[in-house]
Amino acid sequence: MLLRLQSAVSLFTCSCLISVASATPSNIGLVMTTGEVQVDGSSVRGNSALFSGSLVQSQDAISNLQFSDGTTAIMRPGATMTVYRERSVLKMGVTMQRGLDKHPVIANGLRISGATPNAIALIGVKDASHLEVAAQEGETDVWTSTGNLVARVEPGKTLTFALLAAGGAPANGVQLHGILQPHDLLKDEQTNVTYQLQGSGLHALVGTSVEVTGTVLGGSPTAGTPPVVAVSNAVVMNNDYAATAEGQQGGASPTVTGHAWNKSSTIFLIVVAIGGILLGLGASGAFSSSPRPVTPATP
């Protein structure tokens, strides 16, 4: 009789635990701060669990986010971000994401992910049309929502992205600058993305610095196949342009590369330029890329 009673109590306890567990959404990590942070509109000091879809607003101090997959994010004061298990959406301000290859960040409709393991990048949103990405460790890729690779940011470099309405611009149109390589390959100097060009008369331009305009037809850079560009115009650039571009890499006024992509049935021009102001403090080490260790919450 006692054994049956113990079994009944055990079954009842297990069923209660299962019911509670199924009624409670799994948390995805933890936020820590020495000041104040708002989570879903509620003010928090110290630590708080994070759930998928939580809106985190860093207030008067840096907020350290530790996700259950081992990746981390450091939000500068004033930053606002919605967090999910496999990604985050930066709405405003600056964050530094460690482990972008596992936990990308969406900002202004662009997807920022790691091209190499354990990639770290600073990401800043000024407004709905301006975004900056500074790669700290490893290479960082910037993609459109339709899966087009816009730029590959190398460690130590910062690119600025401006999203502008591009009336009359062709969908998936690009303007590239670089030295044309054999087999009609061109690595854009600004975005570090290599394209396969298609067009007549290209063989005569191999080895020269060219400006190319065209339309991206397809290709999957992640599979080792460069995106294909149908060339509408190719112009050989003179030595003055090459010298100017080199000077701009050294800190002068940045050159600009334009990409036109479809976004919600509207064509937007993504302007890519070297440098940035929003991320200046972070890039110079204003907050550390080594967040203090915490014990991640169990998902």
C-alpha positions as CSV (number, residue, x, y, z in Angstrom):
1,M,0.0,0.0,0.0
2,L,2.8,2.4,0.9
3,L,4.6,1.6,-2.3
4,R,1.5,2.3,-4.3
5,L,1.0,5.6,-2.5
6,Q,4.6,6.7,-3.2
7,S,4.2,5.8,-6.8
8,A,0.9,7.8,-7.1
9,V,2.6,10.9,-5.4
10,S,5.5,10.6,-7.8
11,L,3.3,10.4,-10.9
12,F,1.3,13.4,-9.6
13,T,4.4,15.4,-9.0
14,C,5.9,14.6,-12.4
15,S,2.7,15.5,-14.2
16,C,2.6,18.9,-12.3
17,L,6.2,19.6,-13.3
18,I,5.5,18.7,-16.9
19,S,2.5,21.0,-16.9
20,V,4.4,23.9,-15.5
21,A,7.3,23.3,-17.9
22,S,5.0,23.3,-20.9
23,A,3.3,26.5,-19.8
24,T,6.5,28.4,-19.3
25,P,8.4,29.5,-22.4
26,S,12.1,28.5,-22.5
27,N,14.5,31.3,-21.7
28,I,17.3,31.9,-24.2
29,G,19.8,33.6,-21.9
30,L,20.6,36.3,-19.4
31,V,21.1,40.1,-19.3
32,M,23.5,41.6,-16.8
33,T,24.1,45.3,-16.0
34,T,25.7,47.4,-13.3
35,G,23.0,50.1,-14.0
36,E,19.5,49.8,-15.3
37,V,18.1,48.0,-18.3
38,Q,14.5,47.6,-19.5
39,V,13.2,44.2,-20.5
40,D,9.8,44.2,-22.2
41,G,9.1,47.6,-20.6
42,S,10.0,46.6,-17.0
43,S,13.0,48.2,-15.3
44,V,15.7,45.8,-14.1
45,R,18.8,46.3,-12.1
46,G,21.3,43.5,-11.9
47,N,20.3,40.3,-13.8
48,S,17.2,39.2,-15.7
49,A,16.3,36.1,-17.8
50,L,15.7,36.6,-21.5
51,F,13.0,35.0,-23.6
52,S,12.6,34.7,-27.3
53,G,11.1,38.0,-28.5
54,S,12.2,40.0,-25.4
55,L,12.8,43.7,-26.1
56,V,15.9,44.9,-24.3
57,Q,16.6,48.6,-23.9
58,S,20.0,49.5,-22.4
59,Q,19.6,52.6,-20.1
60,D,22.4,54.3,-18.2
61,A,25.1,51.6,-18.4
62,I,26.4,48.9,-20.6
63,S,24.2,45.8,-20.8
64,N,25.9,42.4,-21.2
65,L,23.8,39.7,-22.9
66,Q,24.8,36.0,-22.5
67,F,22.9,33.6,-24.8
68,S,22.4,30.0,-24.1
69,D,24.3,29.0,-27.2
70,G,27.5,30.5,-25.7
71,T,27.4,33.8,-27.8
72,T,27.4,37.2,-26.2
73,A,26.4,40.8,-26.9
74,I,27.3,44.0,-25.3
75,M,24.8,46.8,-25.7
76,R,26.0,50.4,-25.4
77,P,23.8,52.7,-23.3
78,G,20.8,53.8,-25.3
79,A,20.7,50.7,-27.5
80,T,17.5,48.9,-28.2
81,M,17.4,45.3,-29.5
82,T,14.9,42.4,-29.7
83,V,16.5,39.1,-29.0
84,Y,15.6,35.6,-30.3
85,R,17.2,32.2,-29.8
86,E,19.1,32.2,-33.1
87,R,19.3,36.0,-34.0
88,S,18.9,39.5,-32.6
89,V,17.3,42.6,-34.3
90,L,19.0,45.8,-33.5
91,K,16.6,48.7,-33.7
92,M,18.7,51.6,-32.5
93,G,22.2,52.3,-31.0
94,V,25.3,50.2,-30.9
95,T,25.9,46.6,-29.9
96,M,28.9,44.3,-30.2
97,Q,28.1,40.7,-31.0
98,R,30.5,37.9,-30.3
99,G,29.8,34.7,-32.3
100,L,28.1,36.2,-35.3
101,D,28.5,32.9,-37.2
102,K,26.0,31.4,-34.8
103,H,24.0,34.4,-33.7
104,P,23.6,37.0,-36.6
105,V,22.2,40.5,-36.1
106,I,19.5,42.0,-38.3
107,A,19.7,45.8,-38.7
108,N,17.7,48.0,-41.1
109,G,16.7,44.9,-43.0
110,L,20.3,43.7,-43.5
111,R,21.6,40.5,-42.0
112,I,25.1,40.8,-40.4
113,S,26.7,37.4,-39.9
114,G,30.1,35.9,-39.3
115,A,32.0,34.6,-42.3
116,T,34.5,32.9,-40.0
117,P,34.1,31.1,-36.6
118,N,33.6,33.2,-33.5
119,A,33.5,36.4,-35.5
120,I,33.0,39.7,-33.5
121,A,31.7,42.9,-34.9
122,L,30.4,46.3,-33.7
123,I,27.0,47.2,-35.3
124,G,25.4,50.6,-35.0
125,V,22.0,51.9,-36.2
126,K,21.7,55.6,-36.4
127,D,18.3,55.7,-38.0
128,A,16.1,53.7,-40.4
129,S,18.4,54.5,-43.3
130,H,22.0,54.5,-41.8
131,L,24.0,51.5,-40.5
132,E,27.6,50.9,-39.6
133,V,29.5,47.6,-39.3
134,A,33.0,47.3,-37.9
135,A,34.6,43.9,-37.9
136,Q,36.7,43.3,-34.7
137,E,37.8,39.6,-35.1
138,G,37.1,37.4,-38.1
139,E,35.3,38.5,-41.3
140,T,31.8,39.8,-41.2
141,D,29.3,39.4,-44.0
142,V,26.4,41.8,-44.7
143,W,23.4,40.3,-46.6
144,T,20.1,41.5,-48.0
145,S,16.9,39.9,-46.8
146,T,16.7,38.1,-50.2
147,G,20.1,36.5,-49.7
148,N,22.4,38.7,-51.7
149,L,25.8,39.3,-50.3
150,V,26.4,43.1,-50.1
151,A,29.8,43.3,-48.4
152,R,32.4,41.3,-46.6
153,V,34.0,43.5,-43.8
154,E,37.6,42.6,-42.9
155,P,38.9,42.8,-39.3
156,G,39.9,46.4,-38.4
157,K,37.7,48.0,-41.1
158,T,34.4,49.8,-40.8
159,L,31.8,50.2,-43.6
160,T,28.8,52.6,-43.6
161,F,25.6,51.5,-45.3
162,A,22.9,54.0,-46.4
163,L,19.6,52.7,-47.6
164,L,18.0,55.1,-50.1
165,A,15.1,54.9,-52.4
166,A,16.4,54.2,-55.9
167,G,13.8,55.4,-58.4
168,G,14.5,54.0,-61.9
169,A,17.4,51.8,-60.7
170,P,17.4,48.2,-61.9
171,A,16.7,45.5,-59.3
172,N,19.9,43.8,-58.1
173,G,22.0,46.4,-59.9
174,V,25.6,47.0,-58.8
175,Q,28.4,49.3,-59.4
176,L,31.8,47.8,-58.8
177,H,35.5,48.9,-58.8
178,G,38.5,46.7,-58.9
179,I,41.1,45.0,-61.1
180,L,39.7,42.5,-63.5
181,Q,41.3,39.1,-63.0
182,P,41.6,36.1,-65.4
183,H,38.3,34.2,-66.0
184,D,36.5,37.6,-65.7
185,L,36.6,37.6,-61.9
186,L,36.5,41.0,-60.1
187,K,36.8,41.6,-56.4
188,D,35.1,44.9,-55.5
189,E,37.6,47.1,-53.7
190,Q,35.0,48.5,-51.4
191,T,33.0,45.5,-50.3
192,N,35.6,42.7,-50.7
193,V,33.0,40.6,-52.6
194,T,34.2,38.7,-55.7
195,Y,31.9,38.6,-58.7
196,Q,31.9,36.5,-61.9
197,L,31.4,39.0,-64.8
198,Q,29.5,38.2,-68.0
199,G,29.8,40.4,-71.0
200,S,31.5,40.9,-74.3
201,G,35.0,42.3,-74.6
202,L,36.0,41.7,-71.0
203,H,39.1,39.7,-71.9
204,A,40.8,42.9,-73.2
205,L,40.4,44.5,-69.8
206,V,42.1,41.8,-67.7
207,G,44.7,43.3,-65.4
208,T,43.3,46.8,-65.6
209,S,41.4,48.8,-62.9
210,V,37.8,49.1,-64.1
211,E,34.4,50.5,-63.0
212,V,31.7,48.1,-63.8
213,T,27.9,48.5,-63.7
214,G,25.5,45.6,-64.2
215,T,22.9,43.3,-62.6
216,V,23.4,40.4,-60.2
217,L,22.0,37.3,-61.8
218,G,22.7,34.7,-59.2
219,G,25.3,32.6,-57.5
220,S,26.0,31.5,-53.9
221,P,29.1,32.9,-52.3
222,T,28.8,30.5,-49.4
223,A,29.0,27.5,-51.7
224,G,32.2,28.8,-53.3
225,T,30.6,30.1,-56.4
226,P,30.7,33.9,-56.8
227,P,27.6,35.8,-57.7
228,V,27.3,36.4,-61.5
229,V,27.0,40.0,-62.8
230,A,25.7,40.7,-66.3
231,V,27.8,43.7,-67.3
232,S,26.0,46.7,-68.9
233,N,29.1,49.0,-68.9
234,A,32.8,48.7,-68.1
235,V,35.1,51.6,-68.0
236,V,38.9,51.5,-67.5
237,M,39.9,53.8,-64.6
238,N,43.0,56.0,-65.0
239,N,45.9,56.2,-62.6
240,D,44.5,59.3,-60.9
241,Y,41.5,57.3,-59.8
242,A,43.7,54.5,-58.4
243,A,45.8,57.0,-56.5
244,T,42.7,58.6,-55.1
245,A,41.2,55.3,-54.0
246,E,44.5,54.4,-52.2
247,G,44.5,57.7,-50.4
248,Q,40.9,57.2,-49.3
249,Q,41.8,53.8,-47.8
250,G,44.3,55.7,-45.7
251,G,41.7,57.9,-44.1
252,A,40.6,60.5,-46.7
253,S,37.0,60.9,-48.0
254,P,35.6,57.4,-48.7
255,T,34.8,56.0,-52.1
256,V,31.3,54.7,-52.5
257,T,29.9,51.5,-54.0
258,G,26.2,51.3,-54.8
259,H,23.9,48.2,-54.8
260,A,20.2,48.3,-55.8
261,W,18.1,45.5,-54.2
262,N,14.4,44.7,-54.0
263,K,12.9,45.4,-50.6
264,S,9.1,44.9,-50.2
265,S,8.5,45.4,-53.9
266,T,10.5,48.7,-53.7
267,I,14.0,49.1,-55.1
268,F,16.4,50.5,-52.5
269,L,19.9,51.7,-53.2
270,I,22.4,50.5,-50.6
271,V,25.4,52.9,-50.5
272,V,28.5,51.4,-49.1
273,A,31.3,53.7,-47.9
274,I,34.5,53.3,-45.9
275,G,34.7,54.7,-42.3
276,G,32.0,55.7,-39.8
277,I,31.4,58.0,-36.9
278,L,28.8,56.2,-34.9
279,L,31.1,53.3,-34.1
280,G,34.2,55.5,-33.4
281,L,34.2,55.0,-29.7
282,G,33.6,51.3,-29.8
283,A,36.2,50.7,-32.5
284,S,38.8,52.6,-30.5
285,G,38.2,50.4,-27.5
286,A,35.7,52.5,-25.6
287,F,34.1,49.3,-24.4
288,S,35.8,45.9,-24.1
289,S,35.3,43.0,-26.4
290,S,35.8,40.6,-23.4
291,P,32.5,40.7,-21.4
292,R,32.7,39.4,-17.8
293,P,31.8,35.7,-17.6
294,V,28.4,34.7,-16.5
295,T,26.5,31.4,-16.2
296,P,24.1,31.2,-19.1
297,A,20.5,30.4,-18.3
298,T,19.3,26.9,-19.1
299,P,17.1,27.0,-22.2
